[in-house]
Amino acid sequence: MKTIELRKKDKKELEKTVHGNAKKLSDLRFKFSSGKLKNVKEIANLKKETARILTILKETLGRSNTGEAK
């Protein structure tokens, strides 16, 4: 998902996505260890997407603490 699309979502949706990504990452790691995962790049992509979401969440948290407008 693009960063622009992620910034349009609200905090609850982003948190839900992070939790969903954590579950998917767990499943992918299990498949990788058992040799059933065909596309190993999925793990890296999912980790990057999760990092993007967490960065956006921290940015919005920083804005709300300092009182800055969007």
Buried (B, 14 or more C-beta within 10 A) or exposed (E): EEEEEBEEBEEEEBBEBBEEBEEBBEEBEEBEEEEEBEEEEBBEEBEEBBEBBBEBBEEBEEEEEEEEEE
